[in-house]
Amino acid sequence: MEWKKGIKRRDFLKATAGFAGALALSPGMAFAAAPKKPKEIIVRAWGGAWGDALKAGVADGYTAATGIRVRMDFTEDNEIKPKIWAAVDQGRIPPIHVNWDTTTNATISALRGVTVDLSDLSNLKGLMPLAKPVGLDGYPLVNTYAYVYVCAYRPEAFPDGPPKSWKVLLDPKFKGRIALYDDGIGFNPIAVIAGGGTFADIPDNMAPGYAFYRQLKANKPLLGEDADFTNWFQNGEIDLACTISVNARAAKQNGINVAWTVPEEGCKVDTDGLWVPKGLPGNEEYWAKEFVNYALTRDAQQKWCSMLGLPPVFPGIDPPADLVGDVSYPTKPEDFEKLVRVPSKVLVENQPKWFATFNQIFQG
């Protein structure tokens, strides 16, 4: 896990004239010089608590500042990607204006050359180093926060305390009451360690992880996406899951008794980001970029990331009260000691193979 120390808080540019009292998306930008506004922009998002947070934290504020409606497109990220690529390749207008994406998926699109460079966004200045995509020139995407794939569980199912090892997934008493993402994202590297391998085995020796999955298949795990995990916990359908903490926290906030922990094998930590596809009309590209720019302001980061319960890239924002010192909200180097971060380049090169093997094992 690489971590840049010595991050200092910096004073940020204050909004200046331009929007006649409204929050300036680009400090110093003259409103009269801005291109014609579209009636709406389309932002691909995840559903459930994720979409709610993006709307309240970013979309509503952007609309208030610009008058431009934001329409959410909840097409899954792996489904929208080929549609964007095809549109760019064929010279057509892409189906969305902004893609809220995993950093790994966004990196794949960036390497393909279908993303707009965001280096000129005014609000990049002073962000934490985590915002900058590693190994890429400029800003073909911007990372917006970090997140942890925690071990979420129902305390009633674990009267002796939190699960100490991910191997508990293999316990027959939890057959049919455990859950993973439907491609293994967030757990594939951890499966290697739980299966007896080490972090050094990744990515050249994934065999221990695949062996672990073959054992796990007998326990018939539920496979789904983000919104599913919250619903499963709320409906009492699962006792244990590998999921992003947001989903478990959303269930807890809705009155469900859910907790989360980091077992001895660790948990995967990752980032998500925003990017703008090439091929948009000039004025629409401009306002799409301003959506990303607004998402990087202190106000948007505070609201958006607090609702998600995730550490933002804007420095100096306090965690939500219920997440102070929480394992799912890393902010300091020592917070990352039990977490596993696989370099984006390794994920880009290998994750499709991991997904395919996961599907072959569980759905083949």
DRENBAKOL-130408 format. One line per field, with one value per residue (C-alpha): residue number from 1; residue in three letters; x, z, y. Coordinates in steps of 0.001 Angstrom, whole numbers, m for minus. Example, Ala and Ser with C-alpha at 12.3 -4.5 7.8 and 13.67 -1.06 7.14 Angstrom:
# residues 2
seq <- (1  2)
type <- (ALA  SER)
x <- (12300  13670)
z <- (7800  7140)
y <- (m4500  m1060)
END
This chain:
# residues 364
seq <- (1  2  3  4  5  6  7  8  9  10  11  12  13  14  15  16  17  18  19  20  21  22  23  24  25  26  27  28  29  30  31  32  33  34  35  36  37  38  39  40  41  42  43  44  45  46  47  48  49  50  51  52  53  54  55  56  57  58  59  60  61  62  63  64  65  66  67  68  69  70  71  72  73  74  75  76  77  78  79  80  81  82  83  84  85  86  87  88  89  90  91  92  93  94  95  96  97  98  99  100  101  102  103  104  105  106  107  108  109  110  111  112  113  114  115  116  117  118  119  120  121  122  123  124  125  126  127  128  129  130  131  132  133  134  135  136  137  138  139  140  141  142  143  144  145  146  147  148  149  150  151  152  153  154  155  156  157  158  159  160  161  162  163  164  165  166  167  168  169  170  171  172  173  174  175  176  177  178  179  180  181  182  183  184  185  186  187  188  189  190  191  192  193  194  195  196  197  198  199  200  201  202  203  204  205  206  207  208  209  210  211  212  213  214  215  216  217  218  219  220  221  222  223  224  225  226  227  228  229  230  231  232  233  234  235  236  237  238  239  240  241  242  243  244  245  246  247  248  249  250  251  252  253  254  255  256  257  258  259  260  261  262  263  264  265  266  267  268  269  270  271  272  273  274  275  276  277  278  279  280  281  282  283  284  285  286  287  288  289  290  291  292  293  294  295  296  297  298  299  300  301  302  303  304  305  306  307  308  309  310  311  312  313  314  315  316  317  318  319  320  321  322  323  324  325  326  327  328  329  330  331  332  333  334  335  336  337  338  339  340  341  342  343  344  345  346  347  348  349  350  351  352  353  354  355  356  357  358  359  360  361  362  363  364)
type <- (MET  GLU  TRP  LYS  LYS  GLY  ILE  LYS  ARG  ARG  ASP  PHE  LEU  LYS  ALA  THR  ALA  GLY  PHE  ALA  GLY  ALA  LEU  ALA  LEU  SER  PRO  GLY  MET  ALA  PHE  ALA  ALA  ALA  PRO  LYS  LYS  PRO  LYS  GLU  ILE  ILE  VAL  ARG  ALA  TRP  GLY  GLY  ALA  TRP  GLY  ASP  ALA  LEU  LYS  ALA  GLY  VAL  ALA  ASP  GLY  TYR  THR  ALA  ALA  THR  GLY  ILE  ARG  VAL  ARG  MET  ASP  PHE  THR  GLU  ASP  ASN  GLU  ILE  LYS  PRO  LYS  ILE  TRP  ALA  ALA  VAL  ASP  GLN  GLY  ARG  ILE  PRO  PRO  ILE  HIS  VAL  ASN  TRP  ASP  THR  THR  THR  ASN  ALA  THR  ILE  SER  ALA  LEU  ARG  GLY  VAL  THR  VAL  ASP  LEU  SER  ASP  LEU  SER  ASN  LEU  LYS  GLY  LEU  MET  PRO  LEU  ALA  LYS  PRO  VAL  GLY  LEU  ASP  GLY  TYR  PRO  LEU  VAL  ASN  THR  TYR  ALA  TYR  VAL  TYR  VAL  CYS  ALA  TYR  ARG  PRO  GLU  ALA  PHE  PRO  ASP  GLY  PRO  PRO  LYS  SER  TRP  LYS  VAL  LEU  LEU  ASP  PRO  LYS  PHE  LYS  GLY  ARG  ILE  ALA  LEU  TYR  ASP  ASP  GLY  ILE  GLY  PHE  ASN  PRO  ILE  ALA  VAL  ILE  ALA  GLY  GLY  GLY  THR  PHE  ALA  ASP  ILE  PRO  ASP  ASN  MET  ALA  PRO  GLY  TYR  ALA  PHE  TYR  ARG  GLN  LEU  LYS  ALA  ASN  LYS  PRO  LEU  LEU  GLY  GLU  ASP  ALA  ASP  PHE  THR  ASN  TRP  PHE  GLN  ASN  GLY  GLU  ILE  ASP  LEU  ALA  CYS  THR  ILE  SER  VAL  ASN  ALA  ARG  ALA  ALA  LYS  GLN  ASN  GLY  ILE  ASN  VAL  ALA  TRP  THR  VAL  PRO  GLU  GLU  GLY  CYS  LYS  VAL  ASP  THR  ASP  GLY  LEU  TRP  VAL  PRO  LYS  GLY  LEU  PRO  GLY  ASN  GLU  GLU  TYR  TRP  ALA  LYS  GLU  PHE  VAL  ASN  TYR  ALA  LEU  THR  ARG  ASP  ALA  GLN  GLN  LYS  TRP  CYS  SER  MET  LEU  GLY  LEU  PRO  PRO  VAL  PHE  PRO  GLY  ILE  ASP  PRO  PRO  ALA  ASP  LEU  VAL  GLY  ASP  VAL  SER  TYR  PRO  THR  LYS  PRO  GLU  ASP  PHE  GLU  LYS  LEU  VAL  ARG  VAL  PRO  SER  LYS  VAL  LEU  VAL  GLU  ASN  GLN  PRO  LYS  TRP  PHE  ALA  THR  PHE  ASN  GLN  ILE  PHE  GLN  GLY)
x <- (0  1572  657  2043  2737  2958  m299  m992  m4262  m4371  m6541  m8834  m9806  m12958  m15855  m15733  m18108  m19770  m22920  m24441  m24625  m24834  m22024  m19315  m18366  m15151  m13823  m13245  m15314  m17410  m20979  m21511  m18561  m19856  m21227  m24942  m26459  m28147  m31497  m30012  m26929  m27003  m24825  m24370  m24674  m25202  m28623  m29835  m27983  m25324  m27657  m29386  m26056  m24957  m28258  m28289  m24569  m23700  m26561  m28950  m26248  m25093  m28650  m29170  m26008  m26543  m30214  m29225  m31182  m29222  m30740  m29374  m28744  m28535  m27143  m24478  m20940  m19778  m22826  m22431  m18718  m19011  m21815  m19579  m16658  m18810  m20168  m16678  m15324  m18204  m18240  m21628  m22642  m22132  m25191  m24119  m22280  m20492  m19585  m19360  m17095  m14662  m11114  m10185  m12940  m12214  m8525  m9409  m11454  m8676  m6095  m8446  m8469  m12190  m12021  m11730  m8730  m9855  m6550  m8002  m10621  m10064  m11037  m8248  m5927  m5227  m6922  m5311  m2897  m5510  m7456  m4750  m4945  m1662  246  m1790  m906  m2959  m6430  m8383  m10428  m10543  m10698  m13311  m13076  m11756  m13806  m13354  m14983  m15733  m16952  m20528  m22527  m25604  m24478  m27286  m25570  m22235  m22966  m19291  m18122  m17203  m15917  m12151  m11484  m13070  m13000  m16288  m17866  m17224  m19171  m22147  m24446  m24373  m25343  m27508  m27083  m23865  m23358  m20687  m20662  m21681  m18179  m16178  m15023  m13697  m12966  m10847  m7481  m8749  m9829  m6198  m5130  m8128  m7248  m3760  m1835  m222  m448  2766  862  m1294  m1664  585  m797  m4539  m4973  m5472  m8313  m9986  m9715  m11376  m14196  m14780  m15251  m17439  m19741  m21150  m22493  m24580  m23723  m26126  m24539  m25589  m24887  m24791  m28528  m29015  m26855  m28841  m32094  m30790  m29788  m33045  m35069  m33055  m31941  m28204  m25970  m22633  m21349  m18335  m19642  m18718  m19421  m21963  m24450  m24206  m24328  m27460  m29165  m28046  m29380  m32712  m32908  m31354  m28832  m25753  m22070  m18812  m15218  m11831  m10917  m7355  m6804  m7616  m10104  m9641  m9508  m10148  m11299  m14039  m13952  m15704  m14887  m16351  m16511  m15220  m17620  m20046  m21079  m18724  m21186  m22332  m18745  m18112  m21061  m20277  m16792  m18323  m20367  m17106  m15613  m18535  m18219  m14721  m15842  m15779  m19550  m20227  m17531  m18837  m22432  m21769  m19063  m20699  m23879  m21829  m19694  m16500  m13320  m13228  m10295  m10937  m8710  m9826  m13397  m14348  m15866  m19570  m20101  m20915  m17704  m15052  m12314  m14221  m12256  m14263  m13167  m9363  m7777  m4283  m1432  m1996  m5639  m4452  m2237  m4935  m6181  m5123  m4669  m3884  m2281  m4673  m2380  m2547  m6325  m6669  m4535  m5977  m9424  m11298  m9683  m10604  m14206  m14431  m13081  m15393  m18394  m17212  m16945  m20213  m22444  m20947)
z <- (0  m1102  905  467  3845  4784  3190  4215  4283  1708  1262  m1698  m4278  m3238  m5606  m7439  m9577  m12481  m11357  m9787  m6276  m7180  m6287  m8920  m10443  m11915  m9756  m11875  m14804  m16437  m16802  m20021  m21614  m20805  m23691  m24155  m21458  m22366  m20717  m18968  m18613  m18131  m15418  m15179  m11539  m9246  m7696  m4127  m1493  m4088  m6445  m3553  m2315  m5739  m6224  m2831  m2635  m6195  m8699  m6726  m6011  m9622  m10822  m8306  m9527  m13255  m13867  m15756  m14823  m14009  m15162  m13640  m15867  m13738  m16477  m14872  m15431  m17375  m19651  m20450  m21225  m24624  m25620  m24983  m26791  m29821  m29988  m29863  m32426  m34815  m34374  m32654  m29581  m26500  m24440  m21274  m20330  m17164  m16053  m12335  m12522  m10662  m11119  m12751  m15361  m15895  m16409  m19098  m20926  m20475  m21990  m24912  m25479  m25078  m22092  m22091  m20285  m17111  m16248  m16675  m13943  m11423  m8379  m8841  m7012  m3441  m3523  m1797  m3960  m4032  m6587  m9243  m11316  m11047  m14195  m16541  m18174  m17054  m15666  m18007  m14868  m11337  m8266  m5872  m2721  m1314  m128  1584  749  4345  5934  6785  9128  11324  14982  15867  13680  15471  19210  20049  18232  14696  12211  12597  9222  5782  6022  7896  4438  4116  7271  6204  8725  6521  3363  1200  3611  2346  m497  m2913  m5904  m9044  m10539  m7330  m7407  m4034  m3003  m5711  m4151  m644  m1804  m2649  920  2454  276  1762  m636  m22  m1487  m3399  m5348  m6969  m9955  m11154  m8907  m8329  m7851  m4046  m4616  m7233  m4937  m2195  m4596  m5536  m1862  m1400  m4243  m2075  288  m2514  m2039  m3343  m6129  m6832  m7104  m4587  m4185  m3598  m475  1325  421  1468  4887  5293  4360  6666  3756  4531  7592  5987  2910  1237  198  229  3641  2120  1621  5159  6594  4573  6039  9538  9053  8109  11468  10552  13001  10754  11619  9697  10335  8706  9126  9580  5820  5276  3054  m360  m569  m3837  m5401  m7720  m10026  m12628  m16313  m19419  m22720  m25956  m28771  m26962  m28564  m27357  m25056  m23525  m22896  m21138  m18761  m18207  m17088  m14808  m13171  m12341  m11207  m8866  m7445  m6257  m4208  m440  m195  m2667  m1223  2298  1434  m1113  748  4154  2846  1375  4494  2438  2864  256  m1745  m457  2643  6089  5983  9228  9048  9815  13565  13270  11344  13463  13942  11867  9934  6811  6846  6441  6610  8031  6980  9957  8935  5783  7479  7432  3969  599  m2363  m5724  m8224  m10934  m13691  m12226  m11994  m15568  m16927  m14833  m13499  m16641  m16281  m12599  m13404  m16117  m13858  m11034  m13344  m14689  m11160  m9777  m12815  m15328)
y <- (0  3254  6316  9805  11361  15004  16107  19695  21506  24247  27237  26811  29357  31143  31456  34736  36719  34998  33268  36375  35018  31346  28985  29366  26048  27436  30270  33342  32077  34773  33571  35494  33693  30233  28137  27621  25463  22193  21502  18497  16360  12602  11062  7307  6257  3294  2858  2674  4675  5509  7335  9084  10430  11661  13467  15162  15834  16841  16869  19086  21663  21663  22231  25035  26738  26292  25611  22432  19311  16170  12880  9698  6689  3551  1296  m888  394  m2668  m2372  1331  1014  m743  1622  4623  3008  2211  5757  7278  4794  5510  9266  9288  11276  9080  8079  9931  13126  11952  8447  7701  4695  2507  3749  445  659  4339  3561  1020  3656  6216  3865  3335  7093  7747  10122  13921  15430  17199  18852  22352  21969  24738  22681  20130  22483  21407  18016  15047  12995  10235  12320  11919  8721  6847  5901  8081  11398  14364  13789  11510  10829  12210  9973  11325  9153  5868  2898  m449  m3774  m4723  m7912  m6908  m9131  m9425  m9407  m11850  m14431  m13882  m13826  m14409  m11291  m10183  m12776  m13095  m14695  m14681  m18478  m18190  m17931  m21660  m22568  m24753  m23059  m19956  m21832  m19585  m16659  m15104  m12654  m11428  m9121  m10964  m10763  m11110  m7504  m6456  m10020  m11650  m10629  m11440  m14906  m15658  m14879  m16669  m19661  m19923  m17680  m14316  m10843  m11609  m14294  m11610  m11604  m14441  m17171  m16815  m20568  m20358  m17903  m20054  m23078  m21027  m20115  m23754  m24552  m21499  m22485  m25284  m22610  m21083  m17394  m14762  m12721  m9152  m5435  m2585  m2039  m5780  m5892  m3212  m4961  m8376  m7103  m5208  m8286  m10547  m12730  m12763  m12973  m12147  m10318  m8807  m5421  m1773  m304  2108  m695  m2035  1489  2261  m794  216  3734  2172  434  m2923  m4351  m4614  m4234  m4581  m5515  m6203  m9907  m11091  m11551  m7859  m6057  m4526  m722  1070  4343  5554  8541  10653  11050  12658  10755  12221  13067  15359  18657  21399  23123  19823  18739  22049  21659  17972  18983  21596  18843  17058  20351  20977  17455  18432  21452  21277  21559  18755  16490  17075  16182  13431  11554  11984  10369  7545  7291  7415  9496  12316  13669  17197  17491  18543  17225  15481  11995  11590  11204  7500  6765  8477  5871  3312  663  1514  5172  5227  8662  8055  5739  3458  3073  1308  m1267  m3972  m3042  m4419  m2092  m3662  m1239  m40  m1324  m4831  m4597  m3331  m6147  m8962  m8156  m9273  m12702  m12807  m11882  m14520  m17243  m16172  m16436  m19772  m21168  m19811  m19532  m21931)
END
